[in-house]
Amino acid sequence: MQTRLTKLLKIKYPIIQGGMAAISDAALASAVSNAGGAGIIGSGGHDAKWVKEQIALARQLTEQPFGVNIVLTAEDKDEIIDVVCEEKPTFVTFGAGNPIPYIQRLKKIGIITIPVVANLKQAKKVEAAGADALVAEGMEAGGHIGGQTTMSLMTNIIPNIQIPVIAAGGIADQRGFKAVMAMGAEGVQIGSAFLISEECPAHINVKLKIIESTDMDSVVLGHTIGHDARGLRNKFADDYLALEYSDAQREALKGKMKGVYNKAFVDGDVENGYVEVGQSLNVMTEISSCEQIICKLVKGLES
């Protein structure tokens, strides 16, 4: 399956793994890369020392290309970027901030740059700044989201951008993969399907909660304060939504999301933590290896 993305990253299939905070480690990234995609070490929730260690471990676990996701709202982002420049993974993706000041620094030392965008205006800006490709992520994705669907992003962005566009948001099976490729995407970024993989270190309670959930269990918190975050309905989500849409002042929501991600994904408390996951829940029905997940995505499509 050759596209400009597979040629750019030197990978077999045009599939990259989302850089999910706290759980996208070397084991997960290397498993995706060994299966023919491109794995990503997620720096979110970790310090520069951890990122350096995980890059070294990934190089022991795979000889294939892999990347690092950089969260640009992190207080220690500059230290993490310094580590990335020293270690030189194949590529980086950026999230939650402005990547433009960092693109040329990374490109000059041979690191491929792939920002994540949520609209055409952002896409044009990162293309003009020299990005090698971009991820257009729709609101069907898990975690913090923008305001457009994946289909609308493909419609709005692809005809107006020359660099490869990678589709993300709600793509969890071969039908979604084929659909965005038919619209002109040159690859997909998938997070949630890999979240329930055997190699992902997310707590087993989280994986089972996702498998038990249906399309009716997807909710978005923080919409009224401009910090939309998609996840599963549970006790925490219901309490948050009740407060958010009450007569309480918006300040009452301040700090309510702090620590709830790790409470779910690390501690396994899937009622009082927040399980951030994408909207295509009905197809995520079993724990599989990364290799099995990728084989299902590409079966019969190699030509």
N, C-alpha and C positions, 0 to 999 in steps of 0.2 A: 504494500500500500504506500506508494510513493507520493508525497506532496511536498510543497516547499518546506513544511515544518520538519518532515522526516529527514530531508536533505540538510536543513539548517542544523538540527541537533544530532544527526547521524544515528537515528533510531529506526527500528523496524516498522513500528506502527505509530500513527499520528495521535498518540494518547499520552497526556501528561497527568500526573497525580496532583491533586490540590494540596497546597502546603498548609494543612490544618494545624492550628496552634496546639501545642502540648503533646500531640500524638504522632506527628509526622517525623519519625526518627530514621536513623540509618537503616534499620531492619526493614521498615516499610518501603522506603525509597529504593533500596537495592533490590527488593523483591519485584517491584514494578519495573525497574530497569532491566532486570534479568529476564523478565517476561516479554520484553520487546517494546515497552513504553519508556517514559522518562519519569523516574521518581523524583520527589522533592523533599528535602529536609526543611521542616517548618521552624523558623527561628522564634515564632510567637510564643511567649511565655518562658523563654530560656535566655541565658546570657551568652556572651561571646565565647566563653570557655567551652560551654556545652556544644555550641555550633562547630567549633574547631574539632572537638573530639568526635562528633558525629560525622563530619566530613572524612576524617581519617578512618573511622570505622567503615563507612560506606565504601571507601576505596579497597578495604580488605574483603568486602562482601560482594563487590561487583567490579567488573572491568568495563561496564557500559556507562554511557553518559548519565549524569544526574544533576539536579539543581538545588538551589537554596531559595526559600521564600523569605523576603525581608519585610517586616512590618514597620512602616515608616512613622508610626506614632509611638514606637517604643522609645523610652528615654535613652537606652544605650544603643540606638541604631547605628551610630557612628562607629562604635567599637565592633559591632557585628559586621558592618561593611568593611572595616579594616581587615578582619579575619577572612572574609570572602575574597578580598583582593590578594591576600597572602596565599590562600589555599587554592584559588582559581578553579571552582567547580565549572562544569560546562556552561551553565546558564543560571540566571536569577530571575525570579518573578517578584513583583512588588505589590504590596497591598496597603490600604488604609493610609494614604498620604500622597504627597507629590514626588514622583520618581525622577522628574526632569533634572534636578541638580546632580544626580548620580549616574545618569546614563553614559555620558561620554567618558567619565573616569573608568567605568567598568569595561566599556568597549575598547578603550586604548590598550588594555592588558589582555584582550582576547576573550572576555566573558560576554556571552550572548545575553541581551537584555529583553525581558518580556514583561512589561507592565500590565496590570489588570485595570480595565476601564469599565465604566457603567453607562457611557453615552458617547455620541459621535464627537462632541466638543473635546472631551478628554482624549479620544482616539486620535484626532488630528494633532493635538498638542504633543503627544508622545511620539507620533510618527515624525513630526517636524524636528523633534529633539534627537532623533536618530535611533529610536527603538528598533530592534531587529524583527519583532513580532509583537502581538498583543493578545491578551485574553479579554474577550467581551463577556462579562458575567451577568446573567439575568437574575431577576429577583426570585426565581425558583430555587436558587442556591441556599445552602445552609449558612448560618452565621450572619454577619452584617451584609446587607444587600442594598442595591440601588432601586430605582423606580420603574425600570423597564423589564419586560419579559425577554427571555432568550430569543424568541422568534422576532420580536420587534427590533432587538439589537442587531441581529443578523441582517434584517431588512434595511435598517438605517445605516449601519456601519460598512458592510462589505463593499457596496458599490463606490464608496467614497474614500477607501483606504487602499494603498498599494502594498503594504507589508502583509505577511500572513496573519490571518485572524483565527484565533482559537476560541471555540465556543465553550461556554460553561454555564451551569445553572440548570438543574433538573435533568441532566443527561445521565441515565443510570442503566440503560440497556441498549441493545443494538438498534432498536427503532429510533431512539433519540439520536444516536450516533449517525445513522444514515440520514436522518432528517436535516441536521445542521450541515453535514457534508454536501447534501444536495443543494443547500442554500448558498454554498460557496465557502464555508469554513474549511480551513486546511488542517484542522485538528480539533481535539476536544480536551478540556480539562475536567477531570472527574474527581470528586472528593468523597461524597457519601458512600458510593458503592465500595470504595477501598476502605472506608471507615469500618465496615463490618467484615473486612478480610481477616484471615487467620493471622497474618503478619502484623496487623495494626495493634499497637499496645493499648488502645482504648479499653476501659474496663468492660468485662463481659456483661455486666448489667446494662451498659449502654447498648451494646450490640443486640442483646435480646429485646430491649425496649424498642429499638428501631424495627426489628423483625416483626414484632407484635403489632406495630402501628399501621394505620391506613392513611389514605389521603385526607381523611377528615381530622387527623390529629396534628396537622401542620398549622402553626400559628406564628404571627409576627408580633414581637414586643417592641416598644419604644417608638412606634410610628409617630405619635403626637409630639415627640421631642426631637425628631429627625435622626434617630439612631436605630433604624429598623434592624431587627435581628430575628432570623427565622429559626425555629426549633420545634420541639414536640410539646404538645399540651400535657401538662402534669400539674401537681399542686403548686409549684413555684410559678408556672406560667399563668395559671388561673388567678392566683393571688395578685400577680403583677398587673394583669389585664383589668382586674376589678378595680385596682387603684388607679391605673392609667386612665380609664374611662369613667371615673367618678368625678365628683366636684372638687376633689383635692387639688391643691396647687401643684404645678409641674415639679416644683422643688422636692415634693414628696417622693419622687422616683429616683432622686439622686443617690447613687451608691447601691441601689437595689440589685444591679447586675454584677457587682464586684464579687469575684470568687465563685460564682455559681457554675461557670464552665468547668473549672477544675473539680468542683464538688461532684459533678456528674462523671466527667471523663476519667478522672484520676481516682477519686474516692468511691465511685460507683453508686452515689446517692441520686437515683434517677427521678425522685419525687421533689426533692428540695434543691437540686441542681438544675441546670438548663442544658438539655440535649440538643445542641445545634446540629441540624441535618437538613438536607434538601427536601423538596416537596414531592419528589417521585417515589413515594414510600411503598406503594403496592408491589413493586417489582423487587424490592429488597427483602427476600424471604429466607435466606440461609447464609451461613458463614462459609466462605469459600477462600481458596488461596488466590493471591493476586494473579497467578498464571491462569487459573480457571476463569477468573473474571475477565481477563483480557481475551482469552480464547473465545468466550461467549460473545464478546463485543465484535470481534473481527471474523468469526466463522463464516466462510463463504464470501467474504468481501475482499479477499486479497487481490483479486483481479481488478 
